[in-house]
Amino acid sequence: MRSLQGMSQEVFSSFYRFVYFICREPGKRNVQVGTALAAWQLVLCGRFRLLERWCSYVSSHHKANVVLEDTWRQVLDFSRTVHEDLSNYDPASAWPVLLDDFVEHIKGSRRHRPAQLSVEPLDILSPWACRTITAVSPRSGR
């Protein structure tokens, strides 16, 4: 079996689209957020430098219970085209709102970092994920 890291971009794109298809529950058109987060951690590990921040953001800010197919596909495009420092991000491009909001969140958190942060692990991943997702929240009472 070929490793994910060894796949060409074209083959990986097809595999990535297939992952969305197999992650859907029977009879559903969308993927549950928890399933999408686990799948992103597995398949985008080593391919998306903002993966941990993305998953943390989605788990704490995404209001819907599902991830739409368009958003799923655009995350791969975003991971391939937007630099880690977001310097080439164009808000006028046709990114899904969730990605626009993520970028604004990252840019805003760079400007307004709280002094004290508490880090809590999120328990949503399978044991095969390459990294643990963490949620960052201000410490209460300080």
TIVO-2410 file (N, C-alpha, C; in nm, 3 decimals):
# residues 142
REC num residu      c1      c2      c3 atome chaine
REC   1      M   0.084  -0.118   0.000     N      A
REC   1      M   0.000   0.000   0.000    CA      A
REC   1      M   0.089   0.125   0.000     C      A
REC   2      R   0.057   0.219  -0.082     N      A
REC   2      R   0.132   0.343  -0.095    CA      A
REC   2      R   0.101   0.434   0.024     C      A
REC   3      S   0.203   0.500   0.080     N      A
REC   3      S   0.179   0.591   0.191    CA      A
REC   3      S   0.111   0.717   0.141     C      A
REC   4      L   0.042   0.784   0.231     N      A
REC   4      L  -0.024   0.909   0.195    CA      A
REC   4      L   0.077   1.015   0.152     C      A
REC   5      Q   0.191   1.019   0.219     N      A
REC   5      Q   0.292   1.119   0.188    CA      A
REC   5      Q   0.354   1.097   0.050     C      A
REC   6      G   0.354   0.973   0.002     N      A
REC   6      G   0.414   0.942  -0.126    CA      A
REC   6      G   0.323   0.961  -0.246     C      A
REC   7      M   0.198   0.995  -0.223     N      A
REC   7      M   0.102   1.012  -0.332    CA      A
REC   7      M   0.126   1.143  -0.406     C      A
REC   8      S   0.104   1.141  -0.537     N      A
REC   8      S   0.108   1.265  -0.613    CA      A
REC   8      S  -0.012   1.350  -0.571     C      A
REC   9      Q  -0.007   1.479  -0.602     N      A
REC   9      Q  -0.119   1.566  -0.566    CA      A
REC   9      Q  -0.249   1.520  -0.631     C      A
REC  10      E  -0.241   1.475  -0.754     N      A
REC  10      E  -0.361   1.431  -0.825    CA      A
REC  10      E  -0.422   1.307  -0.760     C      A
REC  11      V  -0.339   1.210  -0.728     N      A
REC  11      V  -0.387   1.087  -0.665    CA      A
REC  11      V  -0.439   1.119  -0.525     C      A
REC  12      F  -0.367   1.204  -0.451     N      A
REC  12      F  -0.412   1.240  -0.317    CA      A
REC  12      F  -0.546   1.313  -0.322     C      A
REC  13      S  -0.565   1.400  -0.419     N      A
REC  13      S  -0.693   1.471  -0.434    CA      A
REC  13      S  -0.809   1.373  -0.450     C      A
REC  14      S  -0.788   1.272  -0.533     N      A
REC  14      S  -0.892   1.169  -0.552    CA      A
REC  14      S  -0.916   1.093  -0.422     C      A
REC  15      F  -0.809   1.056  -0.354     N      A
REC  15      F  -0.821   0.987  -0.226    CA      A
REC  15      F  -0.895   1.074  -0.125     C      A
REC  16      Y  -0.860   1.201  -0.119     N      A
REC  16      Y  -0.923   1.295  -0.024    CA      A
REC  16      Y  -1.073   1.305  -0.050     C      A
REC  17      R  -1.114   1.315  -0.176     N      A
REC  17      R  -1.257   1.319  -0.209    CA      A
REC  17      R  -1.326   1.188  -0.169     C      A
REC  18      F  -1.257   1.076  -0.188     N      A
REC  18      F  -1.310   0.945  -0.149    CA      A
REC  18      F  -1.329   0.937   0.003     C      A
REC  19      V  -1.236   0.992   0.078     N      A
REC  19      V  -1.248   0.991   0.225    CA      A
REC  19      V  -1.377   1.060   0.267     C      A
REC  20      Y  -1.410   1.171   0.206     N      A
REC  20      Y  -1.536   1.240   0.238    CA      A
REC  20      Y  -1.654   1.146   0.212     C      A
REC  21      F  -1.651   1.080   0.100     N      A
REC  21      F  -1.760   0.990   0.063    CA      A
REC  21      F  -1.776   0.877   0.166     C      A
REC  22      I  -1.667   0.816   0.209     N      A
REC  22      I  -1.680   0.703   0.302    CA      A
REC  22      I  -1.706   0.748   0.445     C      A
REC  23      C  -1.682   0.875   0.475     N      A
REC  23      C  -1.709   0.926   0.611    CA      A
REC  23      C  -1.855   0.962   0.632     C      A
REC  24      R  -1.931   0.972   0.525     N      A
REC  24      R  -2.073   1.005   0.539    CA      A
REC  24      R  -2.148   0.887   0.600     C      A
REC  25      E  -2.247   0.919   0.681     N      A
REC  25      E  -2.334   0.815   0.734    CA      A
REC  25      E  -2.429   0.771   0.623     C      A
REC  26      P  -2.475   0.647   0.626     N      A
REC  26      P  -2.565   0.599   0.521    CA      A
REC  26      P  -2.687   0.691   0.505     C      A
REC  27      G  -2.713   0.726   0.381     N      A
REC  27      G  -2.828   0.811   0.349    CA      A
REC  27      G  -2.805   0.959   0.371     C      A
REC  28      K  -2.689   0.999   0.416     N      A
REC  28      K  -2.659   1.140   0.443    CA      A
REC  28      K  -2.570   1.197   0.333     C      A
REC  29      R  -2.581   1.327   0.311     N      A
REC  29      R  -2.499   1.394   0.209    CA      A
REC  29      R  -2.378   1.465   0.268     C      A
REC  30      N  -2.378   1.484   0.400     N      A
REC  30      N  -2.272   1.558   0.466    CA      A
REC  30      N  -2.203   1.470   0.570     C      A
REC  31      V  -2.091   1.518   0.621     N      A
REC  31      V  -2.014   1.445   0.722    CA      A
REC  31      V  -2.028   1.516   0.856     C      A
REC  32      Q  -2.047   1.438   0.961     N      A
REC  32      Q  -2.055   1.493   1.096    CA      A
REC  32      Q  -1.923   1.562   1.129     C      A
REC  33      V  -1.928   1.671   1.205     N      A
REC  33      V  -1.809   1.749   1.237    CA      A
REC  33      V  -1.702   1.663   1.305     C      A
REC  34      G  -1.739   1.583   1.402     N      A
REC  34      G  -1.641   1.499   1.471    CA      A
REC  34      G  -1.571   1.403   1.378     C      A
REC  35      T  -1.644   1.348   1.284     N      A
REC  35      T  -1.586   1.256   1.185    CA      A
REC  35      T  -1.492   1.332   1.092     C      A
REC  36      A  -1.534   1.451   1.049     N      A
REC  36      A  -1.450   1.532   0.961    CA      A
REC  36      A  -1.320   1.571   1.031     C      A
REC  37      L  -1.329   1.608   1.158     N      A
REC  37      L  -1.208   1.645   1.233    CA      A
REC  37      L  -1.111   1.528   1.242     C      A
REC  38      A  -1.162   1.412   1.275     N      A
REC  38      A  -1.076   1.293   1.284    CA      A
REC  38      A  -1.015   1.260   1.148     C      A
REC  39      A  -1.095   1.270   1.041     N      A
REC  39      A  -1.045   1.241   0.907    CA      A
REC  39      A  -0.939   1.342   0.865     C      A
REC  40      W  -0.962   1.471   0.892     N      A
REC  40      W  -0.861   1.571   0.858    CA      A
REC  40      W  -0.730   1.541   0.930     C      A
REC  41      Q  -0.738   1.505   1.059     N      A
REC  41      Q  -0.617   1.475   1.135    CA      A
REC  41      Q  -0.541   1.358   1.073     C      A
REC  42      L  -0.613   1.261   1.023     N      A
REC  42      L  -0.549   1.144   0.965    CA      A
REC  42      L  -0.491   1.170   0.826     C      A
REC  43      V  -0.568   1.232   0.739     N      A
REC  43      V  -0.526   1.242   0.599    CA      A
REC  43      V  -0.447   1.368   0.567     C      A
REC  44      L  -0.462   1.474   0.646     N      A
REC  44      L  -0.389   1.597   0.616    CA      A
REC  44      L  -0.264   1.615   0.702     C      A
REC  45      C  -0.239   1.521   0.791     N      A
REC  45      C  -0.120   1.528   0.876    CA      A
REC  45      C   0.005   1.531   0.787     C      A
REC  46      G   0.087   1.634   0.806     N      A
REC  46      G   0.206   1.650   0.724    CA      A
REC  46      G   0.181   1.721   0.592     C      A
REC  47      R   0.057   1.754   0.563     N      A
REC  47      R   0.022   1.822   0.438    CA      A
REC  47      R  -0.037   1.960   0.460     C      A
REC  48      F  -0.080   1.990   0.581     N      A
REC  48      F  -0.148   2.116   0.611    CA      A
REC  48      F  -0.085   2.171   0.739     C      A
REC  49      R  -0.005   2.275   0.725     N      A
REC  49      R   0.069   2.329   0.839    CA      A
REC  49      R  -0.020   2.392   0.945     C      A
REC  50      L  -0.138   2.433   0.909     N      A
REC  50      L  -0.231   2.493   1.005    CA      A
REC  50      L  -0.334   2.392   1.054     C      A
REC  51      L  -0.305   2.264   1.036     N      A
REC  51      L  -0.403   2.159   1.067    CA      A
REC  51      L  -0.450   2.163   1.212     C      A
REC  52      E  -0.360   2.171   1.306     N      A
REC  52      E  -0.400   2.172   1.447    CA      A
REC  52      E  -0.486   2.292   1.479     C      A
REC  53      R  -0.446   2.409   1.430     N      A
REC  53      R  -0.525   2.530   1.454    CA      A
REC  53      R  -0.662   2.520   1.386     C      A
REC  54      W  -0.663   2.466   1.264     N      A
REC  54      W  -0.789   2.450   1.190    CA      A
REC  54      W  -0.885   2.360   1.268     C      A
REC  55      C  -0.838   2.244   1.310     N      A
REC  55      C  -0.924   2.150   1.381    CA      A
REC  55      C  -0.971   2.207   1.514     C      A
REC  56      S  -0.884   2.276   1.584     N      A
REC  56      S  -0.923   2.339   1.710    CA      A
REC  56      S  -1.030   2.445   1.685     C      A
REC  57      Y  -1.010   2.525   1.580     N      A
REC  57      Y  -1.107   2.629   1.546    CA      A
REC  57      Y  -1.243   2.567   1.511     C      A
REC  58      V  -1.243   2.467   1.425     N      A
REC  58      V  -1.369   2.405   1.383    CA      A
REC  58      V  -1.441   2.344   1.504     C      A
REC  59      S  -1.367   2.276   1.590     N      A
REC  59      S  -1.431   2.211   1.705    CA      A
REC  59      S  -1.492   2.310   1.801     C      A
REC  60      S  -1.437   2.430   1.809     N      A
REC  60      S  -1.490   2.526   1.906    CA      A
REC  60      S  -1.577   2.636   1.846     C      A
REC  61      H  -1.571   2.659   1.715     N      A
REC  61      H  -1.645   2.770   1.655    CA      A
REC  61      H  -1.748   2.732   1.548     C      A
REC  62      H  -1.737   2.614   1.491     N      A
REC  62      H  -1.830   2.575   1.385    CA      A
REC  62      H  -1.967   2.547   1.446     C      A
REC  63      K  -2.065   2.623   1.404     N      A
REC  63      K  -2.199   2.614   1.463    CA      A
REC  63      K  -2.280   2.494   1.412     C      A
REC  64      A  -2.254   2.452   1.290     N      A
REC  64      A  -2.330   2.342   1.231    CA      A
REC  64      A  -2.275   2.208   1.281     C      A
REC  65      N  -2.357   2.105   1.273     N      A
REC  65      N  -2.316   1.971   1.315    CA      A
REC  65      N  -2.249   1.893   1.203     C      A
REC  66      V  -2.249   1.951   1.082     N      A
REC  66      V  -2.195   1.881   0.966    CA      A
REC  66      V  -2.097   1.968   0.891     C      A
REC  67      V  -2.015   1.903   0.809     N      A
REC  67      V  -1.924   1.971   0.717    CA      A
REC  67      V  -1.974   1.941   0.576     C      A
REC  68      L  -1.999   2.047   0.500     N      A
REC  68      L  -2.047   2.032   0.363    CA      A
REC  68      L  -1.933   1.986   0.271     C      A
REC  69      E  -1.971   1.921   0.164     N      A
REC  69      E  -1.870   1.870   0.070    CA      A
REC  69      E  -1.786   1.983   0.011     C      A
REC  70      D  -1.847   2.097  -0.018     N      A
REC  70      D  -1.772   2.210  -0.072    CA      A
REC  70      D  -1.666   2.256   0.028     C      A
REC  71      T  -1.702   2.265   0.153     N      A
REC  71      T  -1.605   2.305   0.256    CA      A
REC  71      T  -1.493   2.203   0.265     C      A
REC  72      W  -1.529   2.075   0.264     N      A
REC  72      W  -1.429   1.968   0.270    CA      A
REC  72      W  -1.326   1.985   0.158     C      A
REC  73      R  -1.374   2.003   0.036     N      A
REC  73      R  -1.284   2.016  -0.080    CA      A
REC  73      R  -1.199   2.143  -0.072     C      A
REC  74      Q  -1.260   2.252  -0.028     N      A
REC  74      Q  -1.189   2.379  -0.020    CA      A
REC  74      Q  -1.079   2.377   0.087     C      A
REC  75      V  -1.096   2.296   0.191     N      A
REC  75      V  -0.991   2.285   0.293    CA      A
REC  75      V  -0.863   2.231   0.230     C      A
REC  76      L  -0.874   2.135   0.143     N      A
REC  76      L  -0.756   2.083   0.074    CA      A
REC  76      L  -0.693   2.191  -0.013     C      A
REC  77      D  -0.774   2.264  -0.089     N      A
REC  77      D  -0.722   2.372  -0.172    CA      A
REC  77      D  -0.654   2.479  -0.087     C      A
REC  78      F  -0.717   2.515   0.024     N      A
REC  78      F  -0.661   2.612   0.117    CA      A
REC  78      F  -0.525   2.565   0.169     C      A
REC  79      S  -0.518   2.437   0.207     N      A
REC  79      S  -0.393   2.382   0.262    CA      A
REC  79      S  -0.280   2.385   0.161     C      A
REC  80      R  -0.314   2.379   0.035     N      A
REC  80      R  -0.213   2.377  -0.072    CA      A
REC  80      R  -0.172   2.516  -0.119     C      A
REC  81      T  -0.261   2.613  -0.107     N      A
REC  81      T  -0.233   2.743  -0.169    CA      A
REC  81      T  -0.202   2.855  -0.072     C      A
REC  82      V  -0.256   2.851   0.048     N      A
REC  82      V  -0.238   2.961   0.142    CA      A
REC  82      V  -0.117   2.933   0.230     C      A
REC  83      H  -0.029   3.029   0.239     N      A
REC  83      H   0.092   3.015   0.321    CA      A
REC  83      H   0.057   3.008   0.469     C      A
REC  84      E   0.146   2.947   0.544     N      A
REC  84      E   0.124   2.930   0.689    CA      A
REC  84      E   0.103   3.064   0.760     C      A
REC  85      D   0.169   3.169   0.713     N      A
REC  85      D   0.153   3.300   0.776    CA      A
REC  85      D   0.033   3.377   0.720     C      A
REC  86      L  -0.042   3.315   0.630     N      A
REC  86      L  -0.163   3.370   0.569    CA      A
REC  86      L  -0.135   3.494   0.483     C      A
REC  87      S  -0.010   3.518   0.450     N      A
REC  87      S   0.027   3.639   0.376    CA      A
REC  87      S  -0.033   3.644   0.236     C      A
REC  88      N  -0.060   3.531   0.177     N      A
REC  88      N  -0.117   3.531   0.042    CA      A
REC  88      N  -0.267   3.499   0.041     C      A
REC  89      Y  -0.329   3.504   0.157     N      A
REC  89      Y  -0.474   3.479   0.166    CA      A
REC  89      Y  -0.547   3.598   0.105     C      A
REC  90      D  -0.640   3.569   0.016     N      A
REC  90      D  -0.720   3.674  -0.048    CA      A
REC  90      D  -0.865   3.660  -0.004     C      A
REC  91      P  -0.913   3.751   0.081     N      A
REC  91      P  -1.052   3.739   0.128    CA      A
REC  91      P  -1.155   3.756   0.017     C      A
REC  92      A  -1.114   3.809  -0.097     N      A
REC  92      A  -1.206   3.825  -0.209    CA      A
REC  92      A  -1.222   3.695  -0.288     C      A
REC  93      S  -1.137   3.597  -0.260     N      A
REC  93      S  -1.150   3.467  -0.328    CA      A
REC  93      S  -1.276   3.396  -0.278     C      A
REC  94      A  -1.314   3.292  -0.347     N      A
REC  94      A  -1.439   3.222  -0.316    CA      A
REC  94      A  -1.420   3.113  -0.212     C      A
REC  95      W  -1.365   3.146  -0.095     N      A
REC  95      W  -1.350   3.049   0.013    CA      A
REC  95      W  -1.482   3.036   0.089     C      A
REC  96      P  -1.510   2.919   0.143     N      A
REC  96      P  -1.629   2.906   0.228    CA      A
REC  96      P  -1.617   2.999   0.350     C      A
REC  97      V  -1.730   3.040   0.404     N      A
REC  97      V  -1.733   3.130   0.518    CA      A
REC  97      V  -1.652   3.075   0.635     C      A
REC  98      L  -1.658   2.945   0.656     N      A
REC  98      L  -1.584   2.884   0.767    CA      A
REC  98      L  -1.434   2.911   0.754     C      A
REC  99      L  -1.379   2.903   0.635     N      A
REC  99      L  -1.237   2.932   0.614    CA      A
REC  99      L  -1.208   3.081   0.630     C      A
REC 100      D  -1.297   3.167   0.579     N      A
REC 100      D  -1.281   3.312   0.600    CA      A
REC 100      D  -1.279   3.345   0.749     C      A
REC 101      D  -1.372   3.287   0.822     N      A
REC 101      D  -1.379   3.312   0.967    CA      A
REC 101      D  -1.256   3.259   1.039     C      A
REC 102      F  -1.204   3.144   0.994     N      A
REC 102      F  -1.083   3.087   1.053    CA      A
REC 102      F  -0.965   3.183   1.036     C      A
REC 103      V  -0.949   3.237   0.916     N      A
REC 103      V  -0.839   3.330   0.890    CA      A
REC 103      V  -0.854   3.454   0.977     C      A
REC 104      E  -0.973   3.508   0.986     N      A
REC 104      E  -0.996   3.625   1.072    CA      A
REC 104      E  -0.965   3.593   1.218     C      A
REC 105      H  -1.001   3.474   1.261     N      A
REC 105      H  -0.973   3.431   1.398    CA      A
REC 105      H  -0.821   3.424   1.422     C      A
REC 106      I  -0.749   3.365   1.329     N      A
REC 106      I  -0.603   3.354   1.345    CA      A
REC 106      I  -0.539   3.493   1.345     C      A
REC 107      K  -0.579   3.577   1.252     N      A
REC 107      K  -0.522   3.711   1.247    CA      A
REC 107      K  -0.558   3.791   1.372     C      A
REC 108      G  -0.680   3.774   1.420     N      A
REC 108      G  -0.722   3.843   1.542    CA      A
REC 108      G  -0.651   3.793   1.665     C      A
REC 109      S  -0.626   3.663   1.672     N      A
REC 109      S  -0.559   3.608   1.790    CA      A
REC 109      S  -0.412   3.648   1.793     C      A
REC 110      R  -0.354   3.678   1.678     N      A
REC 110      R  -0.216   3.727   1.675    CA      A
REC 110      R  -0.208   3.867   1.733     C      A
REC 111      R  -0.314   3.947   1.712     N      A
REC 111      R  -0.315   4.085   1.761    CA      A
REC 111      R  -0.355   4.093   1.908     C      A
REC 112      H  -0.442   4.002   1.952     N      A
REC 112      H  -0.499   4.010   2.087    CA      A
REC 112      H  -0.478   3.881   2.163     C      A
REC 113      R  -0.356   3.847   2.193     N      A
REC 113      R  -0.329   3.725   2.269    CA      A
REC 113      R  -0.356   3.748   2.417     C      A
REC 114      P  -0.439   3.663   2.480     N      A
REC 114      P  -0.459   3.675   2.623    CA      A
REC 114      P  -0.332   3.638   2.698     C      A
REC 115      A  -0.314   3.695   2.816     N      A
REC 115      A  -0.195   3.670   2.896    CA      A
REC 115      A  -0.189   3.527   2.949     C      A
REC 116      Q  -0.299   3.475   2.999     N      A
REC 116      Q  -0.305   3.341   3.058    CA      A
REC 116      Q  -0.393   3.251   2.973     C      A
REC 117      L  -0.342   3.136   2.934     N      A
REC 117      L  -0.421   3.041   2.857    CA      A
REC 117      L  -0.420   2.906   2.924     C      A
REC 118      S  -0.531   2.837   2.913     N      A
REC 118      S  -0.543   2.700   2.962    CA      A
REC 118      S  -0.558   2.610   2.841     C      A
REC 119      V  -0.486   2.500   2.836     N      A
REC 119      V  -0.493   2.408   2.722    CA      A
REC 119      V  -0.555   2.278   2.768     C      A
REC 120      E  -0.663   2.238   2.700     N      A
REC 120      E  -0.734   2.116   2.732    CA      A
REC 120      E  -0.740   2.028   2.609     C      A
REC 121      P  -0.700   1.898   2.618     N      A
REC 121      P  -0.708   1.811   2.501    CA      A
REC 121      P  -0.852   1.779   2.465     C      A
REC 122      L  -0.879   1.768   2.336     N      A
REC 122      L  -1.010   1.728   2.288    CA      A
REC 122      L  -1.008   1.578   2.260     C      A
REC 123      D  -1.106   1.507   2.307     N      A
REC 123      D  -1.109   1.362   2.294    CA      A
REC 123      D  -1.198   1.320   2.177     C      A
REC 124      I  -1.156   1.354   2.053     N      A
REC 124      I  -1.239   1.322   1.937    CA      A
REC 124      I  -1.165   1.239   1.833     C      A
REC 125      L  -1.040   1.206   1.860     N      A
REC 125      L  -0.960   1.143   1.756    CA      A
REC 125      L  -0.945   0.993   1.777     C      A
REC 126      S  -0.920   0.926   1.669     N      A
REC 126      S  -0.886   0.785   1.677    CA      A
REC 126      S  -0.742   0.772   1.724     C      A
REC 127      P  -0.700   0.654   1.768     N      A
REC 127      P  -0.562   0.639   1.816    CA      A
REC 127      P  -0.458   0.651   1.707     C      A
REC 128      W  -0.498   0.657   1.580     N      A
REC 128      W  -0.402   0.664   1.470    CA      A
REC 128      W  -0.368   0.807   1.430     C      A
REC 129      A  -0.431   0.906   1.491     N      A
REC 129      A  -0.403   1.044   1.454    CA      A
REC 129      A  -0.260   1.079   1.490     C      A
REC 130      C  -0.199   1.165   1.411     N      A
REC 130      C  -0.058   1.194   1.434    CA      A
REC 130      C  -0.036   1.297   1.544     C      A
REC 131      R  -0.136   1.374   1.577     N      A
REC 131      R  -0.122   1.474   1.683    CA      A
REC 131      R  -0.253   1.488   1.758     C      A
REC 132      T  -0.244   1.536   1.880     N      A
REC 132      T  -0.363   1.561   1.960    CA      A
REC 132      T  -0.412   1.703   1.934     C      A
REC 133      I  -0.540   1.719   1.918     N      A
REC 133      I  -0.599   1.851   1.903    CA      A
REC 133      I  -0.615   1.909   2.042     C      A
REC 134      T  -0.587   2.037   2.058     N      A
REC 134      T  -0.610   2.102   2.185    CA      A
REC 134      T  -0.699   2.222   2.167     C      A
REC 135      A  -0.780   2.246   2.268     N      A
REC 135      A  -0.864   2.366   2.268    CA      A
REC 135      A  -0.799   2.463   2.364     C      A
REC 136      V  -0.791   2.587   2.325     N      A
REC 136      V  -0.731   2.689   2.410    CA      A
REC 136      V  -0.842   2.781   2.458     C      A
REC 137      S  -0.848   2.801   2.590     N      A
REC 137      S  -0.949   2.889   2.646    CA      A
REC 137      S  -0.886   2.968   2.760     C      A
REC 138      P  -0.935   3.090   2.784     N      A
REC 138      P  -0.881   3.169   2.894    CA      A
REC 138      P  -0.909   3.101   3.027     C      A
REC 139      R  -0.815   3.113   3.119     N      A
REC 139      R  -0.836   3.058   3.252    CA      A
REC 139      R  -0.941   3.139   3.324     C      A
REC 140      S  -1.030   3.072   3.391     N      A
REC 140      S  -1.135   3.144   3.462    CA      A
REC 140      S  -1.086   3.188   3.598     C      A
REC 141      G  -1.138   3.300   3.641     N      A
REC 141      G  -1.111   3.351   3.774    CA      A
REC 141      G  -0.976   3.420   3.790     C      A
REC 142      R  -0.908   3.450   3.685     N      A
REC 142      R  -0.779   3.520   3.696    CA      A
REC 142      R  -0.780   3.650   3.624     C      A
***
